[in-house]
Amino acid sequence: MSINLNRRGLLAGMGALGFAAAAPAIAAPRKPFFAKLNKPIGLQLYTLGDAATKDLDGTLAKLAAIGYREIELPGFYGMDPKALRAAADKAGLRYTSMHMTLPARVPPGSLTLMSSPQEIADALGTLGIHQAVLPMPLLPDNWTPPSNPADMRPALIAGVEAGGLDMWKRLGGVLNERAAALKPHGIDLGYHNHNMEFKPQGGTTGWEVLTKELDPKLVFLELDLGWTTAAGHDAATEIAKLKGRIRMVHLKDVKPTTKTNYTLQQDPTEVGSGKLDWHRILPACAASGVTNYFVEQEPPFASDRFTAVKKSFDFLSRFVA
């Protein structure tokens, strides 16, 4: 048997072998961040304003169609927990967290963080929720919500500032006590920041006082990335500083026009359309052990709110980090 090799055939064979050898080295397409983490993208329902009040079933169905799977509730919407749960089940969504406030901000008789632990556990258990979050700090005992909604922001700021640094220390004590009372009932308690916490005063900030006071074994943190940025702090750095303590994040973006402030002001935009560095932030979240990621956007909106939350979801679901 003779072997007949010519130059063209030899080169073709070498090329084929070379390609085959190189093929394994060609990198496969990288998985999007959330697919790699195997975690759903959630939404804080506050983002949609009164849409859930007007049509809860329709609102949740639209969110499910976009691709959201987890919902953080801003409250009960005046509904029975069973009805709220039924709407989520119908849409194929699940509630995984709920914001609960203190008595000074809601009508008498409302369920608050100062209600009995068993009452709270029963209501949240019906919803399938095991995590509650306080979204705002303490206010003076005589504080009452203003009749004009336009006055709410300055009233809140004035109330918080009246408490000084001592308020943040007292808040830490309240959260520790409430968390210890709720834990035996299967409910974990956290705190959600705005930008007021970061206001410099007396050589420190309310945030530093509060985080030192909180017992990490009892109270987790829900870091709002937009408000942290509006306070002039780098979100990725803050996450690294508090590694292991941040269980949840609010995925919120702000425009470059947002000026550093401590008075609940920001120029909001959809996630991925602002100035936050998601290539640093999301890996920092994963490294810190964040378990729940909720998209949230403040008003005013440049488009329909559902359009805005779809834009944020699309960005995050395709994001590679």
BAKOL-530967 format. One line per 5 residues: number of its first residue (from 1); their letters; for each residue x, y, z of N, C-alpha, C. Coordinates in Angstrom, 2 decimals. Atoms other than C-alpha are relative to their C-alpha. Layout:
// BAKOL-530967
NUM = a = X Y Z X Y Z X Y Z  ...
***
This chain:
// BAKOL-530967
1 = msinl = 0.86 -1.19 0.00 0.00 0.00 0.00 0.89 1.23 0.00  -0.80 -1.23 0.06 1.41 3.37 -0.97 -0.80 1.19 0.49  0.63 -1.22 -0.50 0.66 6.69 0.61 0.42 1.14 -0.88  -0.29 -1.07 0.94 0.40 9.57 -1.82 -0.36 1.34 0.64  0.23 -1.30 -0.62 0.80 12.97 -0.16 0.51 1.09 -0.90
6 = nrrgl = -0.48 -1.17 0.71 0.99 16.20 -2.05 -0.06 1.21 0.93  -0.12 -1.18 -0.87 1.63 19.69 -0.68 -1.37 0.53 0.41  1.33 -0.54 -0.31 -2.01 20.83 -0.91 -0.73 -0.86 1.02  0.68 0.89 -0.94 -3.33 17.76 0.84 0.62 0.05 1.38  -0.69 -0.07 -1.29 -0.68 17.97 3.53 -0.40 1.25 0.79
11 = lagmg = 0.37 -1.25 -0.66 -1.48 21.62 4.28 -1.45 -0.03 0.48  1.41 0.08 -0.40 -5.20 20.92 4.32 -0.16 -0.85 1.25  0.08 0.87 -1.17 -4.70 18.08 6.76 0.54 0.66 1.24  -0.57 -0.70 -1.15 -2.48 20.16 9.00 -0.94 1.07 0.51  0.95 -1.05 -0.41 -5.03 22.98 8.96 -1.16 -0.58 0.77
16 = algfa = 1.12 0.63 -0.70 -7.81 20.63 9.97 0.39 -0.43 1.39  -0.47 0.41 -1.31 -5.73 19.22 12.78 0.21 1.18 0.93  -0.22 -1.20 -0.80 -4.77 22.69 13.91 -1.30 0.58 0.51  1.30 -0.53 -0.42 -8.39 23.81 13.98 -0.60 -0.85 1.09  0.56 0.91 -1.01 -9.43 20.73 15.91 0.69 0.19 1.35
21 = aaapa = -0.74 -0.18 -1.27 -6.68 21.32 18.45 -0.37 1.30 0.67  0.29 -1.31 -0.57 -7.62 24.95 18.86 -1.43 0.12 0.47  1.43 -0.15 -0.28 -11.37 24.36 19.08 -0.34 0.02 1.49  0.35 -0.02 -1.42 -11.48 23.48 22.80 0.38 1.30 0.69  -0.47 -1.23 -0.65 -9.66 26.73 23.58 -0.91 1.19 -0.27
26 = iaapr = 0.93 -1.10 0.29 -12.43 28.86 22.04 -0.99 0.12 1.14  0.84 -0.18 -1.19 -14.33 30.30 24.97 -1.47 -0.12 -0.36  1.44 0.09 0.16 -17.97 29.35 25.26 -0.62 1.33 0.42  0.66 -1.25 -0.39 -20.42 32.26 25.54 -0.21 0.03 1.52  0.14 -0.13 -1.46 -20.48 33.55 29.13 -1.46 0.11 0.38
31 = kpffa = 1.38 -0.03 -0.47 -23.66 33.05 31.08 -0.33 1.36 0.59  0.40 -1.23 -0.69 -25.62 36.11 32.18 0.13 -0.16 1.51  -0.28 0.00 -1.44 -25.01 37.05 35.82 -1.05 -0.78 0.79  1.04 0.63 -0.82 -28.38 35.94 37.21 -0.21 -1.47 -0.36  0.08 1.41 0.39 -28.44 32.71 35.20 1.15 -0.78 0.66
36 = klnkp = -1.17 0.63 -0.63 -24.96 31.92 36.55 -0.24 -0.19 1.50  0.30 0.10 -1.43 -26.12 32.63 40.11 -1.17 -0.92 0.28  1.23 0.77 -0.16 -29.32 30.69 39.52 -0.94 0.68 1.00  0.88 -0.78 -0.86 -31.25 33.47 41.24 -0.98 0.81 -0.85  0.97 -0.79 0.76 -34.44 35.19 40.10 0.21 1.50 0.19
41 = iglql = 0.01 -1.45 -0.12 -34.74 38.91 39.47 -1.37 0.38 0.58  1.26 -0.37 -0.66 -37.34 40.37 41.82 -0.34 1.46 -0.22  0.46 -1.38 0.10 -39.31 43.60 41.98 -0.63 0.43 1.31  0.71 -0.64 -1.11 -40.30 45.87 44.86 -1.24 0.65 -0.62  1.26 -0.38 0.65 -43.97 46.43 44.00 -0.34 1.48 0.17
46 = ytlgd = 0.14 -1.45 -0.17 -43.80 50.02 45.28 0.28 0.73 -1.32  -0.41 -0.63 1.26 -42.22 50.81 41.89 -1.20 0.32 -0.90  1.13 -0.16 0.91 -45.59 50.47 40.15 -1.11 0.89 0.55  0.98 -0.94 -0.52 -47.39 53.02 42.30 -1.29 -0.68 0.41  1.30 0.55 -0.42 -51.11 52.32 42.66 -0.53 -1.07 -0.95
51 = aatkd = 0.45 1.01 0.96 -51.27 49.75 39.85 -0.55 -1.24 0.69  0.44 1.19 -0.71 -51.57 46.87 42.32 -1.31 0.24 0.73  1.26 -0.34 -0.69 -54.36 48.66 44.20 -1.16 -0.05 -0.99  1.06 -0.04 1.01 -56.36 49.13 41.00 -0.28 -1.37 -0.60  0.16 1.30 0.66 -55.76 45.67 39.51 1.19 -0.89 0.37
56 = ldgtl = -1.11 0.83 -0.47 -53.58 43.27 41.47 0.26 -1.18 -0.93  -0.17 1.15 0.88 -54.22 40.25 39.25 0.67 0.39 -1.31  -0.56 -0.45 1.27 -53.47 42.18 36.07 1.44 0.45 0.15  -1.37 -0.48 -0.25 -50.37 43.79 37.57 0.97 -1.16 0.13  -0.90 1.14 -0.21 -48.86 40.49 38.71 0.14 -0.83 -1.28
61 = aklaa = -0.07 0.74 1.27 -49.71 38.82 35.39 0.98 0.69 -0.96  -0.92 -0.74 0.88 -47.83 41.57 33.50 1.44 -0.21 0.45  -1.37 0.19 -0.52 -44.80 41.18 35.77 0.50 -1.40 -0.30  -0.40 1.37 0.32 -44.77 37.42 35.28 0.34 -0.13 -1.48  -0.25 0.06 1.43 -44.94 37.91 31.51 1.34 0.65 -0.35
66 = igyre = -1.31 -0.64 0.22 -41.90 40.22 31.68 1.12 -0.96 0.37  -1.03 0.95 -0.44 -39.97 37.52 33.55 0.30 0.05 1.48  -0.21 -0.07 -1.44 -40.07 38.58 37.19 -0.59 -1.24 0.67  0.46 1.17 -0.73 -40.47 35.72 39.65 -0.18 0.26 1.49  0.09 -0.34 -1.43 -40.05 37.31 43.09 -0.56 1.40 0.17
71 = ielpg = 0.58 -1.31 -0.30 -41.99 40.19 44.60 0.28 0.35 1.45  -0.06 -0.54 -1.35 -41.23 42.33 47.62 -1.18 0.95 0.15  1.19 -0.82 -0.23 -44.41 43.86 49.00 0.33 1.24 0.81  -0.18 -1.20 -0.81 -44.49 47.46 50.26 -1.02 0.10 1.12  1.07 0.00 -1.00 -47.54 46.65 52.40 -1.07 -0.98 -0.42
76 = fygmd = 1.08 0.95 0.26 -50.82 44.76 52.41 -1.02 0.51 -1.03  0.95 -0.60 0.95 -52.65 47.12 50.00 -1.44 -0.06 0.53  1.34 0.05 -0.59 -55.59 46.99 52.43 -0.71 -1.32 -0.23  0.60 1.28 0.33 -56.15 43.35 51.48 0.29 -1.05 1.06  -0.22 1.15 -0.85 -56.47 40.12 53.41 1.20 -0.79 -0.54
81 = pkalr = -1.17 0.75 0.47 -53.22 38.10 53.27 -0.35 -1.18 -0.91  0.40 1.14 0.83 -55.10 35.12 51.79 -0.28 0.44 -1.44  0.30 -0.51 1.34 -56.34 37.22 48.86 1.27 0.43 -0.72  -1.29 -0.40 0.57 -52.87 38.67 48.32 0.77 -1.22 -0.49  -0.72 1.22 0.34 -51.36 35.18 48.29 -0.62 -0.67 -1.23
86 = aaadk = 0.68 0.64 1.12 -53.99 33.85 45.90 0.36 0.67 -1.32  -0.35 -0.74 1.22 -53.16 36.58 43.38 1.41 -0.37 -0.48  -1.37 0.38 0.37 -49.46 35.69 43.47 0.05 -1.41 -0.55  0.04 1.38 0.46 -50.16 31.98 43.11 -0.57 -0.09 -1.42  0.63 -0.01 1.32 -52.41 32.67 40.13 0.97 0.45 -1.09
91 = aglry = -0.95 -0.54 0.97 -49.64 34.63 38.41 1.28 -0.81 -0.09  -1.24 0.78 -0.01 -46.94 32.08 39.22 1.15 0.76 0.62  -1.02 -0.79 -0.69 -45.08 34.56 41.43 0.03 -0.37 1.47  -0.03 0.21 -1.45 -43.94 34.38 45.01 0.49 1.26 0.69  -0.45 -1.10 -0.85 -43.59 36.99 47.70 1.13 -0.53 0.87
96 = tsmhm = -1.13 0.47 -0.81 -40.23 36.72 49.44 0.41 1.00 1.09  -0.34 -1.00 -1.00 -40.07 39.91 51.51 -1.14 1.01 0.07  1.04 -1.02 -0.17 -42.31 42.63 52.88 0.53 1.15 0.85  -0.31 -1.16 -0.81 -41.76 46.15 54.12 -1.10 0.20 1.02  0.95 -0.27 -1.08 -43.41 46.77 57.46 0.46 1.23 0.76
101 = tlpar = -0.35 -1.27 -0.60 -43.54 50.13 59.13 -0.29 0.00 1.50  0.28 -0.20 -1.43 -43.90 51.50 62.66 -1.33 0.74 0.17  1.35 -0.55 -0.18 -47.19 52.72 64.17 -0.19 1.46 -0.38  0.16 -1.44 0.24 -46.50 56.44 63.63 -0.42 0.32 -1.43  0.25 -0.31 1.41 -47.04 56.12 59.86 -1.24 -0.64 -0.58
106 = vppgs = 1.17 0.70 0.55 -50.17 54.02 59.51 -1.21 0.20 0.91  1.21 -0.17 -0.81 -53.79 54.17 60.70 -0.02 -0.94 1.19  0.12 0.87 -1.18 -54.58 52.76 64.15 -0.63 -1.34 -0.38  0.55 1.32 0.29 -55.25 49.03 64.09 0.74 -0.73 -1.11  -0.76 0.64 1.08 -52.87 48.35 61.19 1.07 -0.92 0.59
111 = ltlms = -1.07 0.89 -0.42 -50.39 45.52 61.43 1.33 0.71 -0.24  -1.30 -0.67 0.11 -46.94 47.00 62.12 1.07 -0.88 0.66  -1.07 0.75 -0.65 -43.57 45.84 63.39 -0.14 -0.06 1.51  0.21 0.02 -1.44 -44.78 46.62 66.90 -1.20 -0.87 0.38  1.08 0.95 -0.29 -47.71 44.19 66.59 0.60 -1.24 0.65
116 = spqei = -0.52 1.20 -0.66 -47.44 40.88 68.40 0.72 -0.87 -1.02  -0.74 0.86 0.92 -44.88 38.53 66.86 -0.87 -1.08 -0.63  0.86 1.05 0.55 -47.55 35.85 66.44 -0.91 0.54 -1.10  0.84 -0.63 1.04 -49.84 38.23 64.50 0.80 0.21 -1.28  -0.86 -0.26 1.16 -46.97 39.20 62.23 0.32 -1.31 -0.71
121 = adalg = -0.36 1.30 0.58 -45.92 35.58 61.72 -1.17 -0.64 -0.72  1.18 0.59 0.64 -49.47 34.49 60.92 -0.28 0.66 -1.34  0.29 -0.73 1.24 -49.99 37.22 58.31 1.06 -0.28 -1.06  -1.08 0.22 0.96 -46.58 36.82 56.67 0.08 -1.46 -0.43  -0.02 1.42 0.35 -46.77 33.03 56.84 -1.04 -0.33 -1.06
126 = tlgih = 1.04 0.19 1.02 -50.01 33.14 54.85 0.51 0.43 -1.37  -0.55 -0.51 1.25 -48.14 35.13 52.20 1.20 -0.82 -0.49  -1.20 0.76 0.36 -45.24 32.68 52.21 1.28 0.76 0.25  -1.14 -0.89 -0.26 -42.91 35.37 53.55 0.62 -0.31 1.35  -0.72 0.22 -1.26 -40.24 34.84 56.19 0.99 1.12 0.28
131 = qavlp = -0.91 -1.12 -0.16 -38.46 38.19 55.89 -0.77 1.31 -0.01  0.63 -1.32 -0.09 -39.71 41.60 57.02 1.09 1.05 0.06  -1.00 -1.07 0.06 -37.91 44.89 56.46 -0.64 1.31 0.45  0.41 -1.36 -0.37 -38.27 48.25 58.18 0.60 0.97 -1.00  -0.53 -0.83 1.07 -37.97 50.83 55.39 0.34 1.44 0.37
136 = mpllp = -0.26 -1.39 -0.40 -37.64 54.06 57.39 0.39 0.05 1.47  -0.44 -0.10 -1.40 -36.07 55.25 60.67 -1.10 0.45 0.95  0.94 -0.48 -1.02 -37.74 56.33 63.90 -0.36 1.46 -0.24  0.45 -1.39 0.05 -39.72 59.54 64.09 -0.46 0.41 1.39  0.45 -0.44 -1.33 -40.68 61.68 67.09 -1.40 -0.53 0.33
141 = dnwtp = 1.29 0.55 -0.42 -43.64 60.39 69.11 -1.18 0.85 -0.45  1.11 -0.89 0.39 -45.69 63.43 68.15 -0.08 0.22 -1.51  0.00 -0.19 1.45 -44.98 63.08 64.42 -1.27 -0.57 -0.61  1.17 0.48 0.72 -48.04 62.77 62.21 0.19 0.27 -1.49  -0.15 -0.21 1.45 -48.19 62.37 58.41 -0.72 1.28 -0.42
146 = psnpa = 0.65 -1.23 0.48 -48.95 65.68 56.65 -1.21 -0.32 -0.88  1.22 0.23 0.81 -52.35 66.00 54.98 0.29 0.13 -1.48  -0.36 -0.19 1.40 -50.74 67.15 51.74 1.17 -0.92 -0.35  -1.09 0.93 0.36 -48.66 64.34 50.12 1.28 0.72 -0.45  -1.18 -0.74 0.47 -46.36 66.99 48.64 0.90 0.42 1.16
151 = dmrpa = -0.77 -0.40 -1.17 -45.25 67.84 52.18 0.67 -1.18 0.71  -0.50 1.19 -0.69 -44.29 64.25 53.07 1.53 -0.02 0.11  -1.46 0.07 -0.02 -40.62 64.43 52.09 0.62 0.96 1.02  -0.59 -0.89 -1.01 -39.74 67.58 54.09 -0.41 -0.36 1.42  0.44 0.39 -1.34 -41.81 66.30 57.02 0.81 -1.18 0.53
156 = liagv = -0.82 1.15 -0.39 -39.91 63.02 57.08 1.41 0.43 0.36  -1.38 -0.45 -0.23 -36.55 64.74 56.84 0.09 0.76 1.33  0.00 -0.78 -1.24 -37.41 67.16 59.64 -0.14 -0.92 1.21  0.19 0.93 -1.10 -38.60 64.29 61.83 1.24 -0.80 0.31  -1.23 0.78 -0.18 -35.44 62.25 61.28 1.11 0.87 0.59
161 = eaggl = -1.08 -0.88 -0.48 -33.10 65.19 61.81 -0.23 0.44 1.44  0.29 -0.40 -1.39 -34.88 66.10 65.06 0.55 -1.02 1.00  -0.47 1.04 -0.91 -33.71 62.79 66.53 1.50 -0.03 0.18  -1.45 -0.01 -0.10 -30.00 63.39 65.89 0.60 -1.40 -0.01  -0.68 1.30 0.00 -27.48 60.58 66.32 -0.61 -0.96 1.01
166 = dmwkr = 0.60 0.87 -1.02 -29.27 59.29 69.40 -1.14 -0.83 -0.59  1.10 0.74 0.62 -32.24 58.31 67.22 0.51 -1.26 -0.67  -0.53 1.16 0.70 -30.05 55.98 65.16 0.43 -1.10 0.98  -0.36 0.99 -1.02 -28.76 54.31 68.31 -1.24 -0.67 0.56  1.25 0.57 -0.50 -32.29 53.88 69.63 -0.63 -0.93 -1.03
171 = lggvl = 0.54 0.83 1.07 -33.36 52.50 66.26 0.67 -1.37 -0.02  -0.71 1.27 -0.06 -30.67 49.85 66.51 -0.54 -0.88 1.11  0.56 0.76 -1.12 -32.06 48.81 69.89 -1.37 -0.54 -0.31  1.35 0.44 0.37 -35.62 48.64 68.57 0.07 -1.18 -0.96  -0.12 1.08 0.98 -34.57 46.50 65.61 0.53 -1.28 0.62
176 = neraa = -0.54 1.19 -0.68 -32.51 44.15 67.77 -1.09 -0.69 0.82  1.05 0.57 -0.86 -35.42 43.71 70.18 -1.09 -0.67 -0.83  1.06 0.54 0.85 -38.02 43.17 67.45 0.48 -1.27 -0.73  -0.54 1.16 0.70 -35.76 40.77 65.56 0.09 -1.21 0.93  -0.08 1.09 -0.97 -35.16 38.70 68.70 -1.38 -0.58 0.30
181 = alkph = 1.36 0.45 -0.27 -38.92 38.54 69.29 -0.59 -0.77 -1.19  0.58 0.62 1.20 -39.72 37.55 65.68 0.70 -1.30 -0.40  -0.78 1.16 0.46 -36.97 34.97 65.13 -0.60 -1.33 0.44  0.60 1.28 -0.39 -38.61 32.20 67.21 -1.27 -0.33 -0.79  1.21 0.21 0.79 -41.67 32.65 64.99 0.32 -0.19 -1.49
186 = gidlg = -0.39 0.27 1.38 -39.67 32.07 61.81 0.08 1.21 -0.90  -0.09 -1.23 0.79 -39.46 35.72 60.71 1.33 0.69 0.27  -1.25 -0.77 -0.11 -36.13 37.45 60.02 -0.30 1.47 -0.29  0.25 -1.44 0.12 -35.94 41.23 60.28 1.22 0.73 -0.57  -1.07 -0.79 0.60 -33.93 43.69 58.22 -0.33 1.49 0.00
191 = yhnhn = 0.18 -1.46 0.11 -33.47 47.43 57.67 0.42 0.45 -1.39  -0.24 -0.56 1.33 -33.62 49.33 54.37 0.37 1.47 0.14  -0.49 -1.38 -0.12 -31.67 52.57 53.96 -0.55 0.91 -1.09  0.17 -1.04 1.03 -32.31 55.82 52.12 1.34 0.76 -0.03  -1.28 -0.72 -0.04 -29.72 58.59 51.89 0.15 0.86 1.25
196 = mefkp = -0.06 -0.78 -1.24 -30.58 60.34 55.17 1.00 -0.59 0.99  -0.90 0.68 -0.93 -28.55 57.74 57.06 1.44 0.45 -0.12  -1.41 -0.29 0.28 -25.31 58.95 55.47 0.39 1.46 0.28  -0.32 -1.40 -0.26 -25.52 62.59 56.53 1.07 0.12 1.09  -1.05 -0.17 -1.02 -22.27 63.56 58.34 -0.51 0.84 1.17
201 = qggtt = 0.33 -0.77 -1.21 -22.85 64.69 61.90 0.84 -0.51 1.16  -0.81 0.35 -1.17 -20.61 64.76 64.96 1.15 -0.93 -0.31  -1.14 0.84 0.34 -17.72 63.13 63.12 -0.36 -1.41 -0.45  0.44 1.32 0.45 -19.80 60.13 62.08 -1.26 0.17 -0.84  1.29 -0.07 0.72 -23.08 59.30 60.32 -1.00 -0.89 0.72
206 = gwevl = 1.03 0.87 -0.55 -26.36 57.76 61.30 0.21 -1.45 -0.42  -0.24 1.35 0.52 -25.44 54.76 59.14 1.07 -0.72 0.82  -1.06 0.61 -0.80 -22.23 54.14 61.07 -0.49 -0.35 1.40  0.55 0.26 -1.35 -24.02 54.44 64.40 -0.94 -1.20 -0.04  0.99 1.07 0.10 -26.85 52.15 63.28 0.65 -1.36 -0.25
211 = tkeld = -0.60 1.30 0.31 -24.69 49.42 61.76 0.87 -0.53 1.14  -0.75 0.45 -1.18 -22.51 49.33 64.88 -0.93 -0.52 1.08  0.96 0.37 -1.05 -25.58 49.05 67.09 -0.73 -1.30 -0.32  0.75 1.18 0.40 -27.29 46.30 65.09 0.79 -1.28 0.27  -0.60 1.31 -0.20 -26.60 42.70 66.05 -0.06 -0.75 -1.34
216 = pklvf = 0.00 0.66 1.31 -25.51 41.02 62.77 -0.65 -1.38 0.02  0.63 1.32 -0.09 -26.86 37.69 64.05 -1.51 0.11 0.03  1.44 -0.19 -0.10 -30.32 39.21 64.42 -0.58 0.80 -1.16  0.56 -0.94 0.98 -30.78 42.01 61.87 0.86 0.04 -1.25  -0.72 -0.10 1.26 -29.82 41.89 58.21 -0.25 1.38 -0.63
221 = leldl = 0.14 -1.28 0.69 -29.48 44.84 55.83 -0.54 -0.22 -1.41  0.44 -0.06 1.39 -31.31 45.61 52.61 0.56 1.31 -0.55  -0.68 -1.20 0.47 -29.01 48.03 50.82 -0.66 0.51 -1.28  0.55 -0.65 1.19 -30.68 50.43 48.42 1.16 0.66 -0.73  -1.19 -0.43 0.72 -28.00 50.98 45.80 -0.15 1.41 -0.56
226 = gwtta = 0.23 -1.34 0.53 -29.60 54.10 44.35 0.13 1.07 1.07  -0.09 -0.98 -1.08 -29.99 55.92 47.66 1.42 0.09 0.55  -1.39 -0.01 -0.45 -26.49 54.89 48.71 0.84 0.87 -0.92  -0.72 -0.81 0.99 -25.17 56.43 45.49 -0.38 1.46 0.10  0.45 -1.39 -0.13 -27.28 59.57 45.93 0.64 0.68 1.20
231 = aghda = -0.68 -0.56 -1.17 -25.56 60.01 49.30 1.49 0.21 -0.24  -1.41 -0.21 0.32 -22.20 60.16 47.52 0.90 -1.17 0.32  -0.80 1.17 -0.33 -21.08 56.65 48.46 0.08 -0.95 -1.18  -0.16 1.00 1.05 -19.72 54.00 46.12 -0.67 -1.29 0.46  0.80 1.15 -0.42 -22.18 51.11 46.25 0.84 -1.27 0.15
236 = ateia = -0.82 1.21 -0.06 -19.62 48.36 45.52 0.89 0.00 1.24  -0.85 -0.13 -1.19 -17.34 49.64 48.28 -0.82 -0.24 1.26  0.87 0.16 -1.18 -20.23 49.79 50.76 -0.37 -1.47 0.19  0.34 1.42 -0.08 -21.21 46.22 49.93 1.16 -0.80 0.56  -1.19 0.71 -0.49 -17.66 45.00 50.50 0.24 0.26 1.49
241 = klkgr = -0.18 -0.36 -1.42 -17.47 46.86 53.84 -0.93 -0.79 0.89  1.03 0.66 -0.81 -20.62 45.11 55.04 -0.18 -1.45 -0.42  0.08 1.37 0.50 -19.82 41.69 53.63 -0.63 -0.94 1.01  0.68 0.96 -0.85 -22.09 39.03 55.03 -1.21 0.55 0.72  1.13 -0.60 -0.73 -24.60 41.50 56.48 -1.13 0.44 -0.94
246 = irmvh = 1.01 -0.45 0.96 -26.42 42.55 53.30 -0.65 -1.23 -0.62  0.72 1.15 0.54 -29.02 39.92 52.50 -0.74 0.35 -1.28  0.78 -0.43 1.16 -31.01 41.95 49.97 0.54 1.31 -0.52  -0.32 -1.30 0.57 -30.38 44.80 47.59 -1.18 0.49 -0.83  0.91 -0.63 0.95 -32.62 47.23 45.77 0.84 0.44 -1.19
251 = lkdvk = -0.70 -0.32 1.24 -31.34 47.36 42.21 -0.63 1.27 -0.57  0.54 -1.32 0.36 -31.87 51.04 41.55 1.10 0.82 -0.64  -1.00 -0.80 0.71 -30.10 53.35 39.12 -0.39 1.48 0.06  0.25 -1.45 0.00 -29.74 57.13 39.08 0.81 0.64 -1.13  -0.67 -0.71 1.08 -28.76 59.58 36.37 1.27 0.70 0.54
256 = pttkt = -1.22 -0.72 -0.41 -25.32 61.28 36.42 -0.29 1.39 0.56  0.36 -1.33 -0.51 -27.16 64.53 37.21 -0.35 -0.01 1.48  0.33 0.11 -1.42 -27.95 63.23 40.70 1.13 0.61 0.84  -0.99 -0.66 -0.86 -26.18 65.46 43.22 -0.02 -0.62 1.39  -0.09 0.55 -1.34 -24.93 64.22 46.56 -0.89 0.79 0.95
261 = nytlq = 0.90 -0.65 -0.95 -27.59 64.94 49.18 -0.45 -1.03 1.03  0.49 0.87 -1.08 -29.17 63.53 52.33 -1.47 0.29 0.26  1.38 -0.49 -0.17 -32.72 64.77 51.73 -0.97 -0.67 -0.97  0.92 0.79 0.81 -34.43 62.01 49.72 -0.18 0.54 -1.41  0.05 -0.50 1.37 -33.56 63.48 46.33 0.93 -0.81 -0.90
266 = qdpte = -0.81 0.67 1.01 -32.30 61.69 43.23 -0.65 0.23 -1.35  0.53 -0.04 1.35 -32.73 61.74 39.46 -0.07 -1.45 -0.47  0.10 1.44 0.25 -34.07 58.22 38.86 -0.03 -0.37 -1.46  0.07 0.55 1.36 -33.79 56.06 35.77 -0.03 -1.52 0.11  0.06 1.46 0.02 -34.08 52.42 34.71 1.39 -0.59 0.28
271 = vgsgk = -1.26 0.67 -0.28 -31.41 49.96 35.80 0.77 -0.20 -1.32  -0.82 0.09 1.18 -28.57 50.10 33.29 0.03 1.27 -0.82  0.06 -1.26 0.75 -29.47 53.58 32.08 0.64 1.16 0.75  -0.57 -1.06 -0.82 -27.74 55.53 34.84 1.50 -0.13 0.19  -1.45 -0.08 -0.22 -24.33 55.94 36.40 0.57 -1.10 0.89
276 = ldwhr = -0.53 1.04 -0.87 -24.07 52.89 38.68 0.83 -1.00 -0.81  -0.94 0.91 0.66 -21.19 50.56 37.80 -0.39 -1.45 0.33  0.51 1.35 -0.29 -22.97 47.20 37.61 1.07 -1.07 -0.16  -1.08 0.97 0.16 -19.79 45.42 36.51 0.78 -0.19 1.30  -0.62 0.13 -1.32 -18.41 46.10 40.00 -1.02 -0.38 1.06
281 = ilpac = 1.01 0.17 -1.04 -21.63 46.11 41.98 -0.54 -1.42 0.09  0.63 1.32 -0.06 -23.20 42.80 41.01 0.97 -1.10 0.46  -0.94 0.98 -0.57 -20.04 40.70 41.57 0.24 0.23 1.49  -0.16 -0.29 -1.43 -19.64 42.48 44.92 -1.18 -0.56 0.79  1.20 0.56 -0.65 -23.21 41.46 45.80 0.15 -1.51 0.16
286 = aasgv = -0.16 1.46 -0.06 -22.50 37.82 44.95 1.06 -0.39 1.02  -1.08 0.31 -0.94 -19.25 37.85 46.94 -0.42 0.25 1.44  0.45 -0.34 -1.34 -21.05 39.37 49.92 -1.10 -0.93 0.51  1.02 0.94 -0.43 -23.73 36.67 49.98 -1.42 0.52 -0.12  1.37 -0.52 0.20 -26.75 38.69 48.79 -0.88 -1.13 -0.54
291 = tnyfv = 0.92 1.09 0.40 -29.73 36.34 48.42 -1.18 0.48 -0.82  1.18 -0.51 0.71 -32.50 38.59 47.06 0.32 1.31 -0.69  -0.27 -1.17 0.83 -32.30 41.16 44.28 -1.33 0.56 -0.50  1.27 -0.59 0.39 -35.25 43.53 43.84 0.21 1.28 -0.79  0.00 -1.24 0.78 -35.55 46.08 41.05 -0.94 0.99 0.69
296 = eqepp = 0.86 -1.05 -0.52 -36.93 49.37 42.34 0.35 1.30 -0.71  -0.23 -1.30 0.63 -37.34 52.76 40.71 -0.91 1.03 0.64  0.76 -1.10 -0.58 -38.45 56.07 42.18 -0.65 0.82 -1.12  0.54 -0.97 0.95 -40.75 58.52 40.42 0.86 1.27 0.02  0.88 0.10 1.17 -40.84 60.53 38.23 0.55 -0.96 -1.05
301 = fasdr = -0.37 0.93 1.06 -40.81 58.08 35.31 -0.04 0.70 -1.34  -0.04 -0.58 1.34 -39.85 59.01 31.77 -0.93 -0.73 -0.95  0.90 0.79 0.83 -42.17 56.31 30.41 -1.03 -0.68 0.90  0.93 0.82 -0.78 -44.98 54.00 31.49 0.80 -0.87 0.98  -0.75 0.73 -1.03 -43.97 52.22 34.70 0.29 -1.45 -0.40
306 = ftavk = -0.24 1.38 0.44 -44.38 48.75 33.21 1.09 -0.05 -1.06  -1.07 -0.09 0.99 -42.18 49.80 30.30 1.34 0.15 0.69  -1.24 -0.23 -0.75 -39.58 50.99 32.80 0.50 -1.27 0.67  -0.46 1.21 -0.70 -39.52 47.76 34.82 0.38 -1.10 -0.98  -0.43 0.95 1.04 -39.31 45.72 31.62 1.41 0.35 -0.50
311 = ksfdf = -1.33 -0.44 0.44 -36.32 47.79 30.51 1.06 -0.42 1.02  -0.95 0.41 -1.05 -34.61 47.14 33.87 0.19 -1.50 -0.01  -0.11 1.46 0.02 -35.42 43.43 33.70 0.82 -0.47 -1.19  -0.73 0.42 1.21 -34.14 43.10 30.14 1.50 0.24 0.16  -1.42 -0.29 -0.22 -30.87 44.77 31.07 0.63 -1.02 0.93
316 = lsrfv = -0.57 0.88 -1.01 -30.32 42.62 34.15 0.03 -1.46 -0.46  0.07 1.41 0.40 -31.40 39.31 32.59 1.07 -0.34 -1.04  -1.04 0.24 1.01 -28.80 39.74 29.81 1.39 0.38 0.49  -1.26 -0.57 -0.48 -26.07 41.29 31.94 1.01 -1.10 0.32  -1.07 0.96 -0.24 -22.78 39.40 32.00 1.07 0.69 0.85
321 = a = -1.02 -0.56 -0.90 -20.34 40.03 34.85 0.90 -1.11 0.54
***
